Amino acid sequence: MKEQEDVRHGFDSGKAGRRAECDGGGLVMGSRYAARQEFTGTLTGDYYDQGSPPWRWYRMESLTRKPADFPFEAVWCESESLFLIDE
């Protein structure tokens, strides 16, 4: 069994409260298929880094756009797929 990769949590006050969009691929809820998914919401400032080199993931809440069957109140967005919309 592979060991869990090192995960480091943090907080970025410069991102907290910022409106943003993110997109990426993911499993379509209730199916075995993946599709492009788009989200719009507010960043909390919470993030985690995982892997080597590290990938940074930011938490987005108060989602105003999300896939129709997405059951969660928040999503983690990879930093390279994250676009601030209030800049």
Secondary structure, DSSP 8 states (H G I E B T S, - for coil): ------EEEEE-TTTTT-EEEEEEEEE-TTSS-EEEEEEEEEEEEEEEEETTTTEEEEEEEEEEE--TT---S-EEEEGGGEEES--
